[in-house]
Amino acid sequence: MRSFEMMRIALLLAVLAGQAHADHWIDMPAWPKPLPAVAHLRWVLGHEIDAKRPVTLEIEADGITRAVVLDPQAGELRRDDAPLGKGEVGELAFARVGFVVKRSGDALTVIARPLEASASRRDEPVAKLHVPAKLQLAQEIVQVDAKGNRTPLDVR
């Protein structure tokens, strides 16, 4: 099998594995060596289907991508000018749910945070990814149209 086909299979497995809960540790495919200085923490907003928008979080470094498929979201994308909290490296919010990415050493935890006032709803870890502690992350948002074309959106 050619290396390109192996990378496609590894990415597909990572995406499928990304649908698991936070007790599943995503550690494939292997990060490039040597590591680049910066990786992309990319929120990918899919084309809206039945009033819900698919959401995927990708971490990409030199062509290697790990992905977590999150629950589709309804409502407008919310922009928040508040600074990230301690240990937070990324965030994205919709009408009812916000996603926060927290870093601790070489672990990234994706947390679903309810934005509605309710005593019964709490932050829920939805995935964990391994990212080398030295790797800097630059957050971005892209929107995917019906043809699969990606367009960058302003994060703030």
Buried (B, 14 or more C-beta within 10 A) or exposed (E): EEEEEEBEEBBEEBBEBBBBEBEBEBBBBEBEEEBBEEBBBBBBBBEBEEEBBBBBBBBBBEEBBBBBBBEBBEBEBEEEEEEBEEEEBBBBBBEEBBBBBBBEEEEBBBBBBBBEEEEEBEEEEBBBBBBEEEBEBEBBBBBBEEEEEEEEEEEE
